[in-house]
């Protein structure tokens, strides 16, 4: 079925009904809204939101289930339709199975299929249907991962924990979802109100609003999401100006609850980023060091870095919020605010009119491909900096089109157009500065809050050790993302010195901030007064229970148990995490802490060895094994580990320092001197390295 035909059938289906499950709070569906909002419902019914997930029917299934096959050296698949069901036959090695497709997942440019593997788990199958037209390379089955990369039993296999719909995908593709994970039985009882993304996903009081309207009353459909004010077009050097009131933060936060990489903090419908969700920071490898998207982090973390976001631009300034389409074609979207006479001209973009290089998005919103064929645009709207792209390793936007050129050419060309461009003032440059040089940036409210929060966590240990006054000030920021990071880094210091500050965080209005403060206390090994802070403790326990279906959640649970001196139960949780993902490094590190504390050093080495089988060349584990082997007096193996860890991350001075100390203690002073001298060339002001060199 070609995409246009399929979409017409799906649009008809979505306009007529949504699959609704009983239970929980009743939510509005399009039928409740259409009498007053016919045009909005019509636009929504033609959007990808309306078909984000659907029951598997002839109307919703796009793929070829007429006996089509997919095969590679590790996997053979046949797609069939029988007795009204869509079936997938798989063969991996000697294991042959038949699976019934329960739901479709997504619609363009690809569609996945959800299969029930028991215990309430729906899994996203790794062979997807390319819904693009044949002329674009579509209408075919293709594999999302590499053949041989993920085998049965691996955490990233399509039956594994990281391909599970309940914890990875469900709350953004459905409305009113509650995961209902049972950590004791290790099973789900997941429910939702609407199978796809419908009105209440954004307008949380839509049903009450509709009921009030029918009664002749007036009631808002939720928080105010409409953009307010009007943008005046730029003139020469004067940037676009907002006339009238500035739009609130609610719209971006509402869209961002799904269009972001974030952690759910509570198992309830709806929610907002920086409150019920914690937004991932701009760390590598999620992002390049210049702030551009690297992994599948979606849009919000990128957009919140932009000057447009800081100025008050919201999603609906560019996108129709109901159809999801751009409000205008081509450069017309940008020309709503940026004067076309100044910007849509060869004097600015240095390309022929109407060429690909003349499109604003080509330079300021470059595309990156995810899931093999899904091209998504950068939303940080950065000025192209070939010099920074080279330094950070991010793709050079010039070379995306000029494939016969190199970075030196793009740096020279752009530099000739804009001679004053190459200044050391970008986000990449900020991250290269030392702690004393970034204090002003951390305090500057004109800089993006998400960047300041990221920088705060990058320098967390130094701030806790030497700048508690700065940290206390940041903990009072107007931005929840900064307050959350401020309380999060308290775990790096002596909690007895910052207990009063941490308690302030427990009273914060934002759930993300309260949980960050509580978790820092957990890391310190001491819990707050349950009588005074019992409600926050219950919030944290709910969060941990909800996350404990994932290996990361089991590690959180283990730390919480250790704070209550339940060490044996904590060890069980860590083994549970490694059962789900044998290569999960944080679980092994914490497990070795328990084992070493009990003088079970050989067990600790075995635990590291087992994890390294699944996560080879993991420098933290290799370094840790070296330290344990020193305690076991296995000095040749210890030195080999410490040297290997240093080689894997030469930029981690502490690994090199400990390797040099071990060499010195084992009377290999010449080698210790060589290692220390090399480190001092990189870190000439490091006091510990200088002190070691004095001994050598």
C-alpha positions in Angstrom: 0.0 0.0 0.0 1.5 3.4 -1.0 1.6 6.0 1.7 -1.1 8.4 0.4 -3.6 5.5 0.2 -2.7 4.3 3.6 -2.9 7.7 5.2 -6.3 8.3 3.7 -7.6 5.1 5.3 -5.9 5.9 8.6 -7.3 9.4 8.6 -10.8 8.1 8.1 -10.3 5.6 10.9 -8.8 8.2 13.3 -11.6 10.7 12.6 -14.2 8.1 13.5 -12.9 6.6 16.7 -10.1 6.0 19.1 -9.5 2.8 21.0 -10.4 3.6 24.7 -9.6 1.4 27.7 -11.6 1.6 30.9 -10.1 2.7 34.2 -8.7 5.8 35.6 -9.9 9.4 34.9 -12.1 9.8 31.9 -10.5 11.9 29.1 -11.9 13.9 26.2 -11.6 12.3 22.8 -12.1 14.1 19.4 -15.9 13.3 19.4 -16.2 15.4 22.5 -14.5 18.3 20.9 -15.6 18.3 17.2 -18.9 20.2 17.6 -17.0 23.4 18.7 -13.6 22.7 17.2 -14.3 21.0 13.9 -11.4 22.5 12.0 -8.9 21.6 14.7 -10.2 18.0 14.9 -10.0 17.8 11.1 -6.4 18.9 11.2 -5.5 16.6 14.0 -7.2 13.6 12.2 -4.7 14.1 9.3 -1.7 14.3 11.7 0.8 11.7 12.7 -0.4 12.2 16.3 -3.7 10.6 15.4 -2.0 7.4 14.2 1.0 7.3 16.5 -0.3 3.9 17.6 -3.2 1.9 16.4 -4.8 -1.5 16.8 -3.5 -3.8 14.0 -6.2 -3.7 11.3 -6.2 -3.7 7.5 -6.7 0.1 7.7 -3.7 0.7 10.0 -1.1 -1.9 8.9 1.1 -0.5 6.1 3.5 -3.4 5.7 3.3 -6.2 3.2 1.9 -9.2 5.1 1.1 -11.2 2.0 3.9 -13.7 2.6 6.8 -11.2 2.2 10.1 -12.2 3.6 13.1 -10.6 5.2 16.4 -12.6 5.7 19.9 -11.9 6.8 22.6 -14.3 8.2 21.1 -14.2 11.7 17.4 -13.8 11.2 14.7 -15.0 8.8 11.2 -13.5 8.9 8.0 -14.0 7.0 5.0 -11.7 7.3 1.6 -13.3 6.9 -2.1 -12.5 7.3 -4.5 -15.2 8.4 -8.0 -15.2 9.9 -8.0 -11.5 10.4 -4.7 -11.5 12.2 -1.3 -10.2 11.1 1.4 -12.7 11.9 5.2 -12.6 12.0 7.2 -15.9 11.8 10.8 -15.6 13.0 13.7 -17.9 13.0 16.9 -17.1 14.9 19.3 -20.0 15.0 17.2 -23.0 16.0 14.5 -20.9 17.6 11.3 -20.7 15.5 8.4 -18.6 16.7 5.1 -17.2 15.5 4.0 -13.8 16.8 0.7 -11.9 16.5 0.9 -8.2 15.7 -1.1 -6.4 18.4 -0.5 -2.8 17.3 1.1 -0.6 14.7 3.6 1.9 15.9 4.1 5.1 13.9 3.3 5.8 10.3 6.0 7.7 8.4 8.7 7.3 7.2 8.5 3.9 8.8 6.1 1.8 10.7 7.0 -0.7 13.5 4.9 -3.5 14.9 4.3 -4.3 18.6 4.3 -7.9 19.7 3.1 -9.4 23.0 5.8 -11.5 24.7 4.0 -12.1 27.9 3.8 -10.5 31.4 2.1 -7.5 29.9 5.1 -6.6 27.8 4.8 -5.3 24.3 8.0 -5.2 22.3 8.9 -3.2 19.2 9.9 -5.7 16.4 13.3 -4.7 14.8 12.2 -5.3 11.2 10.2 -2.3 10.2 8.3 -1.3 7.1 9.6 1.6 5.0 6.4 3.6 4.2 8.1 6.0 1.8 7.2 5.8 -1.9 9.1 3.3 -4.0 10.7 6.2 -5.9 12.3 7.3 -2.5 13.5 3.8 -1.7 10.5 2.8 0.3 7.9 0.0 0.3 10.3 -2.6 1.7 11.1 -4.4 5.0 14.4 -3.3 6.6 16.3 -4.0 9.7 16.8 -1.2 12.3 19.9 -2.7 14.0 22.9 -4.4 12.4 22.8 -8.2 11.7 24.6 -10.0 14.5 24.6 -6.9 16.7 21.9 -8.0 19.1 21.2 -11.6 19.8 18.4 -13.3 21.8 19.1 -12.6 25.5 20.9 -9.3 24.8 19.4 -6.2 26.4 19.2 -4.5 23.0 17.6 -7.4 21.2 14.1 -6.7 20.1 12.8 -8.9 23.0 15.1 -7.1 25.5 14.5 -4.5 28.1 15.5 -1.5 25.9 13.1 -2.4 23.1 10.2 -2.6 25.5 7.1 -0.5 24.6 5.9 -0.1 28.2 8.9 1.8 29.5 10.5 3.2 26.4 7.7 4.4 24.1 4.2 4.1 25.5 3.7 7.4 27.3 4.4 9.5 24.2 2.4 7.4 21.6 -0.7 7.1 23.8 -2.8 9.4 25.9 -3.6 9.0 29.6 -1.1 6.2 30.0 -0.3 4.5 33.3 2.5 2.0 33.2 1.4 0.1 36.3 4.6 -1.9 36.6 4.7 -4.4 39.4 8.3 -4.7 40.7 7.6 -7.8 42.8 6.0 -9.8 40.0 8.1 -8.1 37.3 5.2 -7.6 35.0 3.1 -4.8 33.6 -0.6 -3.9 33.8 -0.3 -1.0 31.5 -3.5 1.0 30.6 -4.3 4.0 28.6 -7.3 6.1 27.8 -6.6 6.7 24.1 -4.4 4.4 22.1 -3.0 7.4 20.1 -2.1 11.0 20.9 -5.4 12.9 21.2 -6.8 16.1 22.5 -6.2 15.5 26.2 -2.5 14.8 25.6 -2.1 18.6 25.4 -5.4 20.0 26.8 -5.6 18.1 30.1 -9.0 19.5 31.2 -10.6 19.1 27.8 -13.4 16.8 29.0 -14.4 19.2 31.8 -14.2 22.0 29.4 -16.5 20.2 26.9 -19.0 19.3 29.7 -19.1 22.9 30.9 -19.7 24.2 27.4 -22.7 21.8 27.0 -24.1 23.2 30.2 -23.7 26.7 29.2 -20.7 27.4 31.5 -17.2 28.4 30.8 -14.1 26.5 31.9 -10.6 26.5 30.4 -9.5 23.3 28.7 -6.3 23.4 30.7 -3.3 25.8 30.9 -3.1 28.5 28.3 -1.2 27.0 25.3 -2.0 29.6 22.6 0.8 31.9 21.6 0.2 35.5 22.5 1.8 38.7 21.2 3.0 39.4 17.7 6.5 39.3 16.2 7.7 42.4 14.4 10.0 41.6 11.5 13.7 42.4 11.9 15.1 45.6 10.3 18.8 45.6 9.5 20.8 45.0 12.6 17.7 45.2 14.8 16.5 41.7 15.6 12.8 40.6 15.5 10.8 42.1 18.4 7.8 40.7 20.3 4.9 43.2 20.5 2.6 42.6 23.4 2.7 39.9 26.1 5.3 37.2 26.0 3.9 33.6 25.6 4.2 31.6 28.7 6.3 28.5 29.1 3.4 26.1 29.1 3.2 25.4 25.4 6.9 24.5 24.9 6.8 22.4 28.1 3.6 20.6 26.9 5.1 19.8 23.5 8.4 19.0 25.2 7.0 16.3 27.4 7.2 14.0 24.4 9.6 15.7 22.0 12.5 15.3 24.3 14.8 12.7 25.9 13.7 12.7 29.5 13.1 10.5 32.6 9.6 9.9 33.9 9.4 10.8 37.6 5.8 9.6 38.3 3.5 7.1 36.7 0.5 9.4 35.9 -1.0 10.8 32.8 0.3 14.1 31.4 3.0 16.0 33.2 5.5 18.7 32.3 9.2 18.7 31.6 11.2 19.9 34.6 8.4 18.7 36.9 7.0 15.3 36.2 9.9 14.7 33.8 13.6 15.3 34.1 15.2 16.5 30.9 18.5 14.9 29.9 21.4 17.4 29.9 23.6 18.3 27.0 26.2 15.6 27.8 28.3 13.6 25.4 27.6 11.3 23.6 23.9 12.4 23.5 25.1 15.7 22.1 28.3 16.9 20.4 30.3 19.3 22.5 29.0 22.2 20.3 25.5 21.4 21.5 24.2 19.8 18.4 22.2 16.6 18.5 24.1 13.4 18.2 21.9 10.6 19.5 18.2 10.3 19.4 17.3 13.1 21.9 14.6 14.7 19.8 13.9 18.4 19.9 13.5 20.1 23.3 17.1 20.0 24.6 18.2 21.5 21.2 15.5 24.2 21.1 16.1 25.3 24.7 19.6 26.3 23.7 18.4 28.6 21.0 18.2 32.4 21.0 14.7 32.0 19.6 13.6 30.1 22.8 15.2 32.7 25.0 13.4 35.5 23.1 10.1 33.8 23.6 9.4 31.9 20.4 7.1 28.9 20.9 6.4 25.9 18.8 3.2 27.2 17.2 5.1 30.2 15.8 6.4 27.8 13.2 4.1 24.7 13.4 0.4 24.2 13.2 -0.1 22.5 16.6 -3.0 20.4 15.4 -1.7 19.2 12.0 2.0 19.3 13.0 2.7 20.9 9.6 4.8 24.0 9.1 2.8 27.2 8.9 4.4 28.3 5.6 6.5 26.8 2.9 10.3 27.0 2.6 12.0 30.2 3.8 8.6 31.7 4.5 8.6 30.2 8.0 11.7 32.1 8.9 10.7 35.3 7.1 7.8 35.7 9.5 10.3 37.2 11.8 13.6 37.6 9.9 13.3 40.2 7.1 13.6 38.3 3.7 15.2 41.4 2.2 18.1 41.0 4.6 18.3 37.2 4.9 16.7 35.5 1.9 19.4 37.0 -0.4 22.8 35.8 -1.8 24.4 38.6 0.2 23.5 36.6 3.3 23.6 33.0 2.3 26.1 33.2 -0.6 24.1 30.7 -2.7 22.0 31.0 -5.9 18.4 31.9 -5.2 16.0 29.0 -4.7 18.9 26.5 -4.5 19.3 24.0 -1.6 22.0 26.2 -0.1 19.6 29.2 -0.1 17.2 27.5 2.2 17.5 28.7 5.8 17.2 25.2 7.2 20.2 23.9 5.1 22.6 25.9 7.3 20.7 26.6 10.5 18.7 23.3 10.9 20.8 20.6 9.3 19.3 17.1 9.2 20.5 14.0 10.9 19.1 10.5 10.2 17.7 8.2 12.9 16.2 4.7 12.7 18.0 4.4 9.4 15.6 6.6 7.3 14.0 9.2 9.6 15.6 12.6 8.8 15.1 15.1 11.6 16.2 18.7 11.8 18.4 20.4 14.4 16.4 23.0 16.5 19.2 25.0 18.1 19.3 27.3 15.0 23.1 27.7 15.4 25.2 29.8 13.1 27.4 27.5 11.1 30.9 27.3 12.5 33.1 24.9 10.5 36.0 25.6 13.0 33.8 24.5 16.0 32.5 21.5 14.0 36.0 20.4 13.4 36.9 20.8 17.1 33.8 19.0 18.4 33.6 16.3 15.7 30.1 17.4 14.7 29.0 17.2 11.1 30.1 20.2 9.0 26.9 21.6 7.5 28.8 22.9 4.4 30.1 19.4 3.6 26.6 17.9 3.7 26.1 19.4 0.2 29.7 20.0 -0.9 30.8 16.4 -0.5 33.9 16.9 -2.7 35.4 19.4 -0.3 36.9 19.1 3.2 36.8 21.0 6.5 39.7 23.2 5.6 37.8 24.4 2.6 34.6 25.1 4.6 36.6 27.0 7.3 38.3 29.2 4.8 35.1 29.8 2.7 32.9 30.8 5.7 35.7 32.8 7.2 36.0 34.8 4.0 32.3 35.6 4.1 32.2 36.6 7.8 35.8 37.6 8.9 34.7 38.3 12.5 32.8 35.0 13.0 35.5 32.9 14.5 35.5 34.0 18.1 36.0 31.6 21.1 32.6 32.4 22.4 30.5 29.3 21.6 29.1 26.6 23.9 31.9 24.3 22.8 34.5 26.9 24.0 32.7 27.5 27.3 33.0 23.8 28.1 36.7 24.0 27.6 37.2 26.6 30.4 38.2 25.8 33.9 35.9 26.3 36.9 36.9 29.8 37.8 36.3 30.9 34.2 32.7 29.5 34.0 31.4 31.0 37.2 30.1 34.1 35.4 28.5 32.0 32.8 26.7 30.0 35.4 25.3 33.2 36.9 24.3 34.8 33.6 20.5 34.7 33.2 20.9 35.6 29.5 22.5 32.3 28.8 20.3 29.2 28.1 19.2 27.5 31.4 19.8 24.0 29.9 23.4 24.9 29.2 24.0 26.4 32.6 22.5 23.3 34.2 24.8 21.0 32.1 27.8 23.1 33.0 26.9 23.1 36.6 26.9 19.3 36.7 30.1 19.1 34.7 31.8 21.1 37.4 29.8 19.7 40.3 32.6 18.4 42.3 34.6 21.6 42.2 31.5 23.7 43.0 30.8 21.6 46.1 34.4 21.6 47.2 35.2 25.3 46.7 32.1 27.4 45.7 29.2 26.4 47.9 27.9 30.0 48.0 27.6 29.9 44.2 25.8 26.6 44.4 23.4 27.9 47.0 22.6 30.8 44.7 22.0 28.6 41.8 19.6 26.5 43.9 17.4 29.6 44.1 17.2 30.0 40.3 13.9 30.7 38.6 14.7 27.8 36.3 13.8 24.4 37.7 16.4 22.7 35.5 19.1 24.7 37.2 17.8 24.1 40.7 17.5 20.4 39.9 21.2 20.2 38.8 22.3 22.3 41.8 20.7 19.8 44.3 21.9 16.9 42.2 25.6 17.8 42.6 25.4 18.0 46.4 26.0 14.2 46.4 29.6 14.8 45.4 30.4 16.5 48.7 30.1 16.0 52.5 26.4 16.1 53.1 26.9 17.1 56.7 28.1 20.4 55.3 25.2 20.9 53.0 22.3 19.2 54.8 20.4 22.4 55.4 20.7 23.4 51.7 19.5 19.9 50.7 16.5 20.2 52.9 15.5 23.5 51.1 15.3 21.4 47.9 12.8 19.0 49.6 10.4 21.9 49.8 10.7 23.0 46.2 7.6 23.4 44.0 9.1 21.2 41.3 9.0 17.4 41.7 12.2 17.0 39.7 14.0 19.3 42.2 12.6 17.6 45.2 13.6 14.2 44.0 17.1 15.5 43.1 17.6 16.8 46.6 16.3 13.6 48.2 18.4 11.5 46.0 21.6 13.4 47.0 20.7 12.5 50.6 20.3 8.9 49.6 23.8 8.9 48.0 25.2 10.3 51.3 23.9 7.2 53.0 21.5 9.1 55.3 17.8 9.7 54.8 15.9 12.9 56.0 13.5 12.9 58.9 10.5 10.7 57.7 8.0 12.6 59.9 8.9 15.9 58.4 9.6 14.8 54.9 7.4 11.7 54.6 5.6 13.0 51.5 8.8 13.5 49.6 10.0 10.1 50.7 6.8 8.6 49.3 7.3 10.5 46.0 10.8 9.2 45.8 9.8 5.6 46.6 7.1 5.8 43.9 9.7 7.1 41.4 12.1 4.3 42.2 9.4 1.6 42.0 8.3 3.0 38.7 11.8 3.0 37.3 12.8 -0.4 38.7 11.7 -2.2 35.6 14.9 -0.8 34.0 18.5 -1.7 35.1 19.0 2.0 36.0 16.0 1.9 38.3 17.3 -1.2 40.1 20.5 0.7 40.8 18.5 3.6 42.2 16.6 1.1 44.4 19.9 -0.5 45.5 21.3 2.9 46.6 18.0 3.6 48.5 18.2 0.3 50.3 21.9 0.9 51.2 20.9 4.2 52.7 18.6 2.2 55.0 21.4 -0.3 55.7 19.6 -3.1 53.7 22.8 -4.2 52.0 21.8 -7.7 51.2 18.6 -6.5 49.5 20.6 -3.9 47.6 22.9 -6.7 46.3 19.9 -8.6 45.1 18.7 -5.5 43.2 22.0 -5.1 41.5 22.1 -8.7 40.4 18.6 -8.2 39.1 19.8 -5.2 37.1 22.6 -7.3 35.6 20.2 -10.1 34.8 18.3 -7.7 32.6 21.4 -6.1 31.1 24.7 -8.0 31.9 26.7 -5.1 30.4 25.2 -2.4 32.6 28.3 -0.7 34.1 26.7 1.4 36.9 25.3 -1.7 38.5 28.6 -3.5 38.5 30.4 -0.5 40.0 28.0 -0.3 42.9 28.0 -4.1 43.3 31.8 -4.0 43.6 31.5 -1.4 46.3 29.4 -3.8 48.3 31.7 -6.8 47.6 34.8 -4.9 48.5 33.3 -3.6 51.7 32.8 -7.2 52.7 36.3 -8.1 51.7 35.0 -10.2 48.8 37.5 -8.9 46.3 37.7 -12.0 44.1 34.0 -11.9 43.7 34.3 -8.2 42.7 36.9 -9.1 40.0 34.6 -11.9 38.7 31.7 -9.4 38.5 33.8 -7.0 36.5 35.0 -9.8 34.2 31.4 -10.8 33.5 30.3 -7.3 32.7 33.3 -6.7 30.4 32.2 -9.7 28.3 29.2 -7.6 27.3 30.8 -4.1 27.6 34.4 -4.6 26.5 37.0 -1.9 26.9 34.9 -0.1 29.4 37.6 2.1 31.1 35.9 2.6 34.4 35.6 -1.1 35.0 39.1 -1.9 33.8 40.5 0.9 36.1 38.5 -0.4 39.0 39.7 -3.9 38.5 43.2 -2.7 38.5 42.7 -1.0 41.9 41.1 -4.2 43.3 44.0 -6.3 42.0 46.4 -4.1 43.8 44.6 -5.0 47.1 44.9 -8.7 46.0 48.6 -8.1 45.4 48.3 -9.2 41.8 50.6 -6.4 40.7 51.4 -7.3 37.0 47.7 -7.7 36.2 46.9 -4.5 38.2 49.4 -2.4 36.3 48.1 -3.8 33.0 44.6 -2.8 33.9 45.6 0.7 35.1 47.7 1.3 32.0 44.9 0.1 29.7 42.3 2.4 31.4 44.7 5.3 31.0 45.2 4.5 27.3 41.4 4.3 26.7 40.7 7.7 28.1 44.0 9.7 28.1 42.0 12.9 28.9 40.9 11.5 32.3 43.8 12.7 34.4 42.8 10.7 37.5 43.3 7.4 35.7 46.8 8.4 34.6 47.6 9.8 38.1 46.6 6.5 39.8 48.6 4.5 37.2 51.7 6.6 37.9 51.3 6.3 41.7 51.0 2.5 41.3 54.2 2.5 39.2 56.0 4.6 41.8 54.9 2.3 44.7 56.0 -0.7 42.7 59.5 0.9 42.2 59.1 1.6 38.5 60.0 5.2 38.9 61.3 5.9 35.4 58.0 4.8 33.9 56.1 6.7 36.6 58.1 9.8 35.7 57.3 9.4 32.0 53.5 9.1 32.6 53.5 12.0 35.1 55.4 14.3 32.7 53.0 13.5 29.9 50.1 14.3 32.1 51.6 17.6 33.3 51.8 18.7 29.7 48.0 18.4 29.5 47.3 19.6 33.1 50.2 21.9 34.1 48.3 23.4 37.0 47.2 20.1 38.6 48.4 20.2 42.2 48.3 16.4 42.7 50.3 15.8 39.6 52.9 18.4 40.6 53.2 16.9 44.0 53.7 13.4 42.6 56.4 14.8 40.2 58.3 16.3 43.2 58.5 12.8 44.7 59.8 11.4 41.5 
